[in-house]
Amino acid sequence: MHIAKTYPSNYIQEQGILRKTGEWIKKFGTTPFIVAGPTAWSKACAKVTESLHESALDYTLEYFEGHCSEEELQRILPKVPSHVDIIVGVGGGQCLDMAKLVATRLQLPVINVATLASTCAASAAQSILYTPDHVFVRVESFDHSPAAVLVDPDIIRNAPVRYLTAGIGDTIVKWYEAIPLNEGKYQNAMTKAGLKMAELVRDLLFEFSEQAIQDCEQGKTSESLRQVIDANILLSGLVGGLGRHTCASSGAHAIHYGMTVIPDMKGAFHGELVAYGLLCQFKLEGKSDQEIVDFMRFYQKINLPISLRDMGLTELREEELRLAAKKACAPERTIHNLQFEILEENVYQSIVDVHQLGESMKKNAALN
């Protein structure tokens, strides 16, 4: 069975859209429970609360703490009043993943207000769960999508640019993870649509990413920035939604999940780890060092990592890297979607080889 999911039900990217938050909530509920990241709420609360008051909506606010974990879910659930009929998430990816989990457990609709463009979490019909110390646990998929996603590009522009860059890393891998799964195979209409969407996302990011980052750094809400925001938050999720069973994640995301076990890399963002995981996938696929270096050059233009050192690892410890490879190769991991045998040893070696290639590239650039 091949189920296609296009989501969210409504997506609006518009300057000042947060002033209409109350209007959107009233389409689906009357008593919202807000799950908000503290920093995100400090930036969004004035416009959101003004809108709620204008719409005569009383709300309950709970701050999101730590990571999207089962423990955090169990902390929040008892705080939801019985009369609540809609969940509202305000924040970045993990916060919005938590809002979706709370809504799913309570069988309520969810509206997400995205304050970062670092992942497609705002719109995706799934949540990624970690341990409280940010080691990957599982992906939980849902049978429903967010009722609405509201995005003010001015808020995205004012966030640290590293989040936008990480979102580009998480999004550009979609084509490269999906295309090898379908080579030489029958492709139904849903698969073809998913692959076309992945190709579009790739092309948009190659065209607009550098300018979008420059504009973001200069405080401009430009067309390039808006294109990248839509690619990261909306179109990225549509790849797996349209081609849900055939355009799924593969090597890059699995290697990312494995590397979350490395303590020194806890500060690396999801999209940064995924971007590095794609380079490792290229190595596993037998791409030449020159092909990988060419891709690294694009990474360098937008400050994505090309070595483990770029993600906080000061010393290569074989035991940690082998554990990361083992976790990436667990039987349920998406790396096995690739159409060749996956061995832990090869994954470990790819992580090391890409690191050495990236460090060599940086050293050569410093000498020239």
N, C-alpha and C positions, 0 to 999 in steps of 0.2 A: 504493500500500500504506500502510495506517495501522497502525502498531505502538503499542500502549499498554504503558507500563512503570509498574508501581506499585512503589515502592521506599521505603526499604530493605527487606530481607527481615524484619528485626526492628528495632523502634524502642522504646527504653525510656527514659522520663523519670521518674526516681525519686531521691529524696534518698538518698545513700549508695550509689548503683548502682556507683560505681567500685570498691567493695569486692568486687564480683562480676565484675570484668573477667576474671580468670583463668577463672572458670566459663564465661563466654561464649567466650573464646578456645578453650577445650578442645572446644567443640562443632564447631569448624571446623579446628583445627590444634593442633600441639604445640610448635612452635619459632618464636615470634613475632619479627619485626623491627619495632621501634618507630620511627616517624618523629614527632618531637615538637618543637613550638616551645619554646624555652628557658623563656619565662615560663609557658607552659601546663604544662610539665613540673614546674616548681617548685611549682605549685599542686596538681597531680594526682598527682605521683610517689609520695607516701607511701601513699595508698590503693591505687594501681595496683600498685606493687611488692609491697605486703603481700599483695594478692590473688594475684599471680603466684607468690610464694613458697608460699602456702598450697596453690596448685594444682600445685606442683612443676614450674613452667615456667621454663626458662632463656630469657633474651631477649637480644637485641642492640639497643642504643639508638643512634640517630643523630639529632642535632639538625638541624632544618630551618633553613636560612639564606636570608635575602633574600626572593625572590619565587618564585612557582610558575612556573618557567621551564624551557626545555629544558636550559639549562646546569646548573641545580640538579638536574634529573633525572639528567643524565649524571654528576654528581658523586656522587650517592647510590647509583645502581645497582651500581657495582663494590663497594660496601661491604656489600652483602647477602650473607651466607654462603650457600653452596650448599645447606645443610641446612634453611634457613628454609622454612616451609610456610604462613605467614600473615603479612600486613602489618597493623600496628596504627597508626593515626594518632591523635595526641593534640594538639589545638590548635584554632586558628581556621581560617577558610575556606581560605586558600592552603595551609596545612600539610596539611589534609585532602585538598585537591585533589591535592597531591603524593603523599600516601599512596596515593590511588586510581590515579594514574599508574604508580607503582612496582609496585603489585599487578597492574595490567593488563599491563605489559611482561613481568612474570615469570609471568603466568597463575596468580596466587594469589588467594585470598579476602582481603578487607580488612574490618576492624572499625574504626569511627571513634569516638573519644571526643571529643565536642564540648565545648570550654571557653568558647565564645562563641556567641551567637545572632544573629550579624551577617549570615548568609546561609544558604542551604539546602545549602551545599557538603557538609555531613556526610552527607546522604542522597542527593544527586543523582547520577545515573549519568552524570556528565560532569565535566570539569575545565576551568578557564579558564587559559590560558597567557599569560604576559607576557614581555617582555624583562627582563633583570636590573635595568633602571632603571624598570620598571613601566609600560611601554607595551604595550597589548593586542596580542596576536598572533593567538590563535584559541581556539575552543572545541572540545575533543575529547570526543566522546560515546562511551559504552561500551555493550556488549551485556549487561552484567551490573550488578547493584547491590551496594552494600555488604552484607555478610552481617549486620551489626548496627550500630546506632548507639546509643551510651550517652550519656545526658545527665543530669548532676546539676544541678538548678536552683540549688543553693546556690553552685556554682562560677560559673554564669552571673550570679547576683545579685552576686557579689563582683568581677566584672570591671567596668571602666569603663563607665558607663551609655551612653556614646556608641556603643559597639558594638551594644547592644540597639536604640538609635534607628536606627542605620544598617540593621539587619536589618529593622526596620519599613518603612523606605524601600524596600529591595530587594523586600520581600514585597507591599506594598500595590499596587504597580504591576501585579501579575499580572492583575487583572481589567481594568484600563484598557488594557493591551497586548493582551489576548486578545479582548475583546469586539468591537473594530472589525474584526478579521480575519474575523469570522463573520457580520456583519450582512448579511442578504439571501441567505445561502448555506444550502445543505443542511447539516444537522448530524446526524451519526450519533451513536450512543449514547455513544461514547468522547468525542466533542467536547462533548456535553451534560454528561457527568460532569465533564470538565475545567472547563467554564464554571461549573458549580454549585460546584465546589471553589474556584475563584477568587472567586466571590461570597461564599462562606462566609469565606474568608480576609479579604477586604475588611471584611466586617461585624464579624468578631472584632477586627480591629485598630482600627476606629473605636470599638468598645465598650470595649476593655480597655487600649489603648496608654497613655493618660495616667496611669491608675492604676498600671499596671505600672511605668512609669518612676519615679513617686513612691515606690512600694514598694521598688524597686531602690535608689533613693537613700537610703532609710531602713533598708536592710538587711533587708527583709522578703521571705521567699520566699512570696509570696501566690498566690492563685488567679489573679488578673489576670496576674501575671508568668508563671505556668505556661501560661496560655492563649496568651500572646504567644510564648513559647518554642516551643510546638508549632506555632504558625502559621508562624513564621520558619524553623524547621529542617525540619519534616516536611511540613506541608500545602502550603507554597510549592512544594516539589518535585513534589508530587502533581499540581499543575495541569498542568505540562508532561508529566508521566508518563502521565496518563490521556488527555489530548488532545495527544499528542506532536507531531503534525504540524499541528494546527489551533489550539492554545492556546499557541503558542510566544511568545517575546519579539518585540517589534517596535521601536517608536520609542525608548522610554526607554532600553533597554539599548544600542541602537546608538549613541545620542548619548553615553551614558556611555563606550563604548569609544573613540569619537572624542576625547573630552576628556582621555583619559589621555595624550595627546601634549603637553599643556600643562605645562611644568616647574613653575610656581608652584602647581599643584594636586596635586602628588604626595602631599601629606599627606591629601587627601580620601579617605574610605572608599568602597568599592564602592557600598554602599547610598545614600550621600549623593549620589554622582554620578548614580546611577540615578534617585533621587527628583527631582533637578533635570532630568534628561532627560525625565521624565514631563511636567513643566510645559512643556517645549519641544514635546513631542508634542502636548499640548493646543493650543498655539499653531498648530502645523501643521494640526491638525484644524479650525481655525477657531473654537475656543471663545472666548467673550468674555473680556475682561480681568476682568470681575466674577466669572465662573466660576473663573478661575485664581486670583484674589485669595482667593476663598472657600477654595480648596484650600490656598493659602499659609497661611491662618490656622491650619489644622490642623497644617501643618508647624511653624509657630512654637510651637505648644503643646508639641511634643515635640523641638524644636531640630533640625529638618531644615533644610537650606539653601534660601533663597528667592532668592539672588543668587550670582553668581560670587565676590563678595567673601567670602561666608560659607564658601567652600571654599578660600580662600587667595590668590585672584587680586587683587592690589593695583592692577593697571593693565590696562585692556583693550587688548590689542595685536591689531589686526585680522588680521595675518598668522597668528598662533597660532590665533585663533578660526576663521579660514577653513580652516586645516589640519585642525582638529578636525571641522568640518563635512564636509570632503572624506573624512576617514577614516570618519565615520559613514555616509557615502553610498557607500562601496565596494560593488561589485556583489554581493558575498557577504553584506553586512550585513543584519540582520533588519529594518531600517527599511523595506525594500522589501516586507515582508509587509503593510504598510498598503495600503488599497485606493484609493490615489490616487498621482499622479505625485510622486516625490520629487526635488527640485532642491537642489543644494548651496547656492545662494543663499538659498533659503527656510529651510534648516536653520540656516545662519549667522545669518540675521535673527531666527530664533526664539530662538537662544541669547542674542543681544543684547537682544531685546525683553523676555524674561523677566527678565534681569538688571536692566534699567532699571525694570521694573514692581516687582520686589522691593525695589530701593533706594528707589523712590518710596514704597512702602508703609511701609518702616521710617522714612523721613524724616517722613512724615505722622503716624505714631504718636508720634514723638519730640516733635512740635510740639503734640500734643493733651494 
